[in-house]
């Protein structure tokens, strides 16, 4: 769930990060209004669609349309995005799933130093892999509203960003009720210009979480961090923060091991304009699943995207994720992905990709390997 509408450098460089490659964006505009739309059709073979140690293979057909609208005025901006993804499986034990994602945001620039923005999102997700009840889809609805105020001109020595956030997360089906919750958060970040293209960061965040049916998991989380943000410095762009996080639960029995080093890294390096390397990594304590009150999540993603000239691009990535749950469960996964993309027309793109995953878990049901192969076509209108 998105906490704050803060600028991030987490860029999906590899097309398979979002299950398909997008053709070159075709944007229509009229005055200050612009819009674009796309549709991706993907056919895939997945040798373990349920993500368990008892693999079931299936072919998968996914249709993913999307639409984006933006409007810019002298002092205002507005943007709206909607995406849908519907997947159909040939294996009867794997039910069809549909995901919806909607977001909208607006900002008002009072003057060169003062800016107010509001962002909202609504997501309805379904998943059949590694679900809490094997063979039954996990279905959730998440909403989020964030208000941010920014003080300071873009080139000022010091800048301030502060904001508040309200969110909810609820199950749609007839289980996972212990996940239903509301969140209330606030943040404050001060940045100091270190050079023409870099800024030092110092910030704090606090989030209160209230559960509907699991009061013992009610908690308040605090994070303090420092870091650096830079843009186009030595061919790199990025943001790095390092801090300390602590969770306080209403049930004192849950407070054991609820503090951790917290970090967030998002950096890209482009030795050439047509070749880009990316590093994305984070560690944080988040809300738990599989019966746990919380989980410590650590992830590292390395990727390389290369344009070979003409119409061919390729992508390679490797990712490691570690989830340590408060109830003693540990998960560790590695995923390797490769992709080749062909720009057939300016508005039409074809992609061929493969991914291999190795999941290790102390829960034997979720200790498995998984391989996926796919071919997709994306058209932009």
Secondary structure, DSSP 8 states (H G I E B T S, - for coil): -------------SGGGGTS-------EEETTEEEEEEEEEEEEEES-TT-SSS---EEEEEEEEEEEEEEE-SSEEEEEEEEEEEEEESSTTS--EEEEEEEEEEEEE-SSSEEEEEEEEEEEEEE-SS-SSTTS-EEEEEEEEEEEEEES-TT-SEEEEEEEEEEEEEE-SSS-GGG-EEEEEEEEEEEEEEETTEEEEEEEEEEEEEESS-GGG-EEEEEEEEEEEEEEETTEEEEEEEEEEEEEESSGGG-TT-EEEEEEEEEEEEEETTEEEEEEEEEEEEE--TT-SEEEEEEEEEEEEEE-STTEEEEEEEEEEEEEETTS-EEEEEEEEEEEEEEEETTEEEEEEEEEEEEEESSGGG-EEEEEEEEEEEEE-
